[in-house]
Amino acid sequence: MLLGAVPESGAMMYARAIALPAAGFILIAGAILPSPGRGQSGSAPRPAEAVAAVIGKIVTATGSVTVEHTKAIVTQAKLASEAGQAKVGDFVYNGDVVATGGNSTIGITFSDGTAFNLSSNARMELNEFVYDPKGKSNKAFFSLAKGTFTFIAGKAARSGDMKIDTPVATMGIRGPAAHVEISADGAVAFSTLLEDTKTKTRDGLKQLQAKGALPQENPVEVILKNLGLCNGLDRAGGPDAQIKGCTALMEGSERTSQTLALALNNRGNAYIAKGDYDLAIKDYDESIKLGEQSAKTFYNRALAYKKKGEHDRALADLDQAIRLGPDYAGAIALRAQTHENKGAYELALKDYDEAIRLQPGLASALNGRCWTRAILGELQAALGDCNESLRLAPDVADTFDSRGLTYLKLGQWDAAIADYDSALRFNPQLASSFYGRGFARLKQGDTAAGNADIAAAKSLQARIGEEFARYGVQ
């Protein structure tokens, strides 16, 4: 299962890869890194890559059946390099070795629709499987060592390269269905079950589905689709698509408590993106109750509280996030911003210093420290932070806004106006940039333009003048 997060205005998303126990979902949980407190424009989410790629699912299993995970890195459950008793619903990965004992069978469906049935005393290695529905470099390479196999080739065979290796030869597969028998002495018998025509292939697939050899709907494709949705990969569908995917995974018959916890986390992130902070907090609460004691889950809930203006609750969650992850620069930066929102600028500066020490290239933290230093009157140091932040991320409105404030306090009106112009080019609704530019224009004697900017700022944020007075600009 894939999990992601949604940034607040001015936030950057971070992600981690988690492997679920037993069911084998690949879960990615994300968090959100904010920028300074004026409400900033966000950067795109950056989901982490999965630790192992699911390529198929066991749909039938009888008797003694084992799957050895030789390559998949799955951090929980009995999925290291040992072979374990397989059961219906388990997932398979590249490099797995599948084996059946006497009077045993297993059926596996792959994400492209390929289906294998193995009978007694069979052994098969899933050497390589790559499938992208829109790709042209799909491939499947499986090694059959012994036993009897019946398979139907899926889309990878028709849109790429599928090969079956046996003790006597490697066969390229183009036909839709085949039967392979490998005897104890290594002799191989191969026969085609269906002619390679679309009509007969469809009829053959329907016959096998009717017999229960194949599922009516490829469960792997359904699950992978919901994983993608829950991870927020459907940018066009936005948070509604993410909520749909997470909810489907939560309602699935194979869910575990960890699946629920991580899906709740991601659905909470989607609710944040929609501005439904109470629903987000409810999901984070449930995720934490289920045992997802993750620094990023507390971080995400803190962000929701912060968006609601409940700064003390946000600080409590951030303290917990930092206890769980002492080197979590994003949580420290968000705590700095929350201190800043409460007017505790010295505490904010201390946290920004620590976040930047841990992650020197964190542009948003540099921007936040620039803003805080400007308010505290450390103007040359503020300029250095803003310049470095803009070097790292040159198209962020709020960093131009921070440097504009610094120039404003230095009395450099032309430089301030230039930075406020840049900020408004990237974010035309930034009240502080309208007000700052208006203030600078009034100082230059441009009364009409200055008053127009200040009026525009107050239409966006009625009490913006009071904020600038607290910054020392009046």
N, C-alpha and C positions, 0 to 999 in steps of 0.2 A: 504494500500500500504506500502511496506516496503522499507525503504531507508537506504543506508549505505554509507561508505566512503572508500577511498583507500589510504593506507599510502604511503608517499614518502619513499625512501630508508632511513631506520632508523626511521620510524614513527610507532606510535601506534594509533589505531583507537578507538574513543569514540563514543557512540551512545545515542539517546534519543527516547523516544516513544511519538508519536503524534497521536492523533485521529482526523480524518478528519470530517468536518461537513457533514451533509446530506447523502452523499453517504456511509459514514461509513467505508471507508478504514482505516486500521490500518497502520500508517506510522511511520517508524523508520528512523530518520536522524542521520547520524554519522559525526564525524570529526576525524582529524588525529593529533596525537601528535608526533612531531618530536623528534629526539635526536640530539646531537651536530653536528656542521656544517661540518664534513668531508664527509657527505653522508653515512649514516649508514644503516645497515640491519634492516628491519622492523619486527615487531611482528604482530601476526594475529589479524584481526579485531574482535571487541567485540560488536556485535549488542545488543542493549537492548531488553528486552522482550516487546511484545505488551501489552498494557493496557487491551485489551479485545480481545477475539478470535472470529472471524467471523465463524459461522457454517453453514449459509445458506443465501438464497437470495429470495426475493419476486419476482415471475415471472408473476403473475396475481393478479389484485385487482380491485374489483368493489364495488360501494356503500360505506358504512361506515365501515371501517376496521381500527383497532387500534393495535399498538404493544407497550407494556409497557416493558421498559428495566429495570429490577429490579436488575440486577447484573453487567451488562457491565459498565465499567468506561470509558466513552467517554467524553472528556473534552470540546468539542465544539458542537454546534447545540443543538437541543431539544432532547437530549438523556440522560437525567438523570434518575429519577425513574418515570417520568410522562408518561402517555400514549399519543401517538401522532398519527395523521392520517397517515396510512401507504400508500406507493405508490410503483409501480413497480420499481425495482432496489434497494430498501432499503435492508440492511442486517439485519440478526437476530443473536442473541447471546445466549449463555447458560443463562437460567433463564428468558428469555423473556416470556411474556404472550400475546398471540394473540387472538383477539376477533373480531367477525363480528356482524354487526347489521342486521336489517330486510332487505331482498332483497339484501344481500351483499355476496360476495365470496372472497376468497384469495387462491392463490396457492404458495407454498413455496418449493424450491428445496434445498436439503442439499448437503454438499460437497462430500458425498459418493454416491450420486445419489438417495437417498431417496426423495420421492416427496409426499407432502400432499396437498389435496384440502379441504377447509373448506367451508361449505355452510352457510346459514343465521343463525344468533343467535347462533353461535358456540363459544366455548372458549377452548383454548389449552395452556398448559404450556410446555415450552421446558426445562425440568428439567436438563437434562444432555446429552451432545453429545460429544463423543470422537472418532475421526477417523484418523488413520494413514494408508495409503495404504500398508505399509510394516509391520504394526503391527498386533499382535494377541490378543490385549486387547481392541478392539474397542467396543463401547457401545453406545446405544441410549435409553433414558428413557423419554417418553412424557406422560403428563397427559391430558386426554380428559375429560372435565367437562360437556359439553352439546353441542348439535347440531349434524350435520351430517358430517362425514369425509370419504374421500376416499384416500387411500395411497398406494404407491408402495414402498416396502422395498428395500433399497440399499445394498451396500456392507457391511455396519456395521452389518446387520442382518445375513449375511452369514459368516462373518469372526470374529464375536464377539457375542455380547449380545444385543438384542433389545427387549424392553418391552414397552407395552402400558398400562397405568393405566386408569381405568374407575371407576365410582361410585360403581360398584359391584364386580370388579375383576381386577387383573393385569395379562395381557396376554403376554406370550413369543411369539415373532414373528419369524417365519421361512419362511412362505410362501411369495411369491413375491408381492401380492396385496390383499387388503381387504377393506371392507366397514363397517363403524361403525355408528350406529344411537343411540343417547342418548336422550330419551324423557324428557319432563319437570318433570315427576315424578321419574326420575332416572333409568328407565328401559333401558337396553342396548341390542341392536340387532347387531350381528356380522356375517358377511358373507365373504367368500373367493371369489375373483373375478377371479383369475388365478390359475391353478394348478402349483405346485412347480416343474416344469421341465424346463431345460435350454431352450429347443426349444419354449415351450409355453410362457415362461417368455419373451424371445426376441420378439416373435410375439406380445405379449400383450403390451410391451413397445413401439414397433413400431406403434401399433394401437393408443395408447394414445398420442404419439408424433404427429401422423398424425392429431389427433383431436385438437392438440394444448394444451393438458393437461400437456405435458412435453416439455422442449426445446430440440432441436436436439443435442445440445452440452451443457453439464452442465456448466452454466456461472460461478458458484462459483469456480469450479475446475480451469477454465481458469484464472479467476482473481487471485486466490490464487497462481497459478503457476507463474503468472507475478509478483505478490508481492514478492515471494521468489527470483525470478531472479533479480528484481530491488534492493533488499536488499543485493545482492551479495552472496546468499546462495549456488549458483551453483559454487563451487570452481573449478570443472573440466572445466566448460565453461569459467571461468575467466571474465575479464571485457567485452568481447564481449557479453556474455550471459546477463550480467547486463545491458548493453546498450539496448539490445533487449527487456528485460523486462520493463525497464523504458519507452522506446519509445512506447511500446504497451499500457501501462497505460496512457501515455500522449495522445494517439490517441483514447482512449476509449470514447464511447458516453456519459458516465456518469462522466467524469472528471469535477472537479471544479478548481477554480483558485489555491486553496491550493494544490490540487493533482498535478497540473502542477508544482507549485513552488518546491515541495518536490521531485518530479520525476526528475526535472531539476537538483536539487542539487545532487541527487544520480548519475545521468548520468555524471555530471561533475566529480564526484569522480572516476567513471570508466574511463573517459578520462585521468585523472591524472595517473591512473595505467598503461595506455597504452603510457604515455608520450606525449599525445596530449594536451599540456597545453593551447593552444589558444582555442581549442574547449571547454575545461573545463571552462575557464574564460567566454566564451560566454554563456554557460549554467548557470553559477553562476550569471552573469549579469541579465539574464532573470528571474531567480528565485527571485533575490532581487527586480526587477521591479514589480513582481507579488505580492509583499508584504511579502515574507519570510524573514523578518528582524530578522534573527536568528544569534546569535553570531557565531554559527558553520558554517553557510553559508559564512559569512565574513572570518572566519578562513580558510575555504577550499580555498576560492579565494586567500587569502594571501599566502597559500602554493603554489598555482599554479604560482603566481607572483614570489615567492621566487625561485622556481625551474627554472624559466626563468632568474633569476639573477636581477629581477626588485625589489630591496630591499626596495626602498622608497615607492613604491605602496604596497608592502607587509606590511610595517610598518603602513601605513595609514589604511589598512583593519584590522590589528590586534588591532590598537587603537580603532576602531569602535567595534570590537568583545568584547574587554575588557570593553568598555562603556556599552554594552548590557549585559555583564556577568562579573561583577567585580571579581567574585570568580572563574573564568574559568582558572584553573591552566594550562591547555594545551595551551591556547592562550598566556598566559604570558611566558610560556617556549619557545614557538615558537618565540615570540618577542625577548627573550633573545638570541636565536640562530641567529636571523636576525641581531641584534646588533653585535654579535660576528663575523658574516660574513663581516660586515662593519668595523671591527677592533675596535669597541666601547666596549672594554672589561669591563670597569667599569659599563656601563649601562647594559651589559649582566649579570654581576654578581648580580646587584641589582634585575633584573627580576628573575633570578634563585632563589635568596633568597626568593622572594615573592611566586613563584610557589611552592617551597618546604615547605614554611610556610603553604600554603593552602592545600597541599597534601604531607605530609612527606614521604609517601612511593612511590613517583614518581621516579622510578629508572632512567628513561631517563633524568630527570631534575638533579638528583644527578650526573649522568655521565657528563652532560653539565657543571655543576658547577665545577666538578673535572678538566675538561679540561681547563676551563677559569682560575681557580685558579693556575693551573700549568703554564699557559702562564704568569700570573701576578706575579709568583714567590712565591705564598702562598703554598709551596710544602707539608707541613705536613697536612694542612687542605685539600689539594687536595687528598692526600692519604686516609684520612678519608672518603671523599665523594665517591671515587672510591670503597673502600672496602665495604661500605654500599650498593652501587648500585649493586655490584657483589653478595652480600648476597641476595638481592631481586631478581636479574635476573642474574644467574651465567653463562649464555651461550651467552652473547652479546659481539660480537667481539670488538665493539667500546669502551666498558668500559675497556677491557684489553689494548686497544690502548691508552686510556687516561692515565691509570696507568703506561703504558710503558713510555710515555712522561715524567711523573712525576719522575720515577726512572732515566730516562735519564738525567734530569736536576739535580738530586741529585748525579749523578756520580755512581750510583749502576748498573753497566753494566750487571751483571749476572741476576739480577731481571728484568731489562728492557728486555733483550733477552727472558727470560721465558714468560713475558707477551706478547711480540710481537709474539712469537711462538703460544701462545694460540689464539691471535687475528686472525692470519693467518689460523689457523685450522678451525675457524668458518667462516672466510671470506678470501679466498685465493687471492682476488683482492684488498685488502686494501693497497693502495700505501703508506700511512703514516706509516704503520707497517713495510713494507719492508725497507723504508728509515730509520726509527728509529732503526731497528735491524741492518741494515748495518752500521749505525753510531756507535752503541755500539760495533760491531765486529771490526771495524777499531780501536776504542779506545783500544781494547784488543790485537791488533796486528794481528788479523786474516784478512789480506789484501784481499786475494782472495775471501773469503766468504762475506766480507763487501762490496767489489766493486760489486759483483754479486747481492747482495740485492739492492744496490743503483741503479744499472742499471735496475733492475726489477721495482723499484719504478718509475723511470723516464719514463719507457716505458708505465706505466699506467697514469702518471701525470707528464708532462714534467717539470713543474716549481716547483716541490715539494721541492727542495732544498731552493728556495726563501722563501717558507712558513715556513720551519723550522728555517731559519735565523730570520724571524719575531718573532718566538716563543722563540728566544734566544738560539737556538741550531745551532752552526756552528764551 
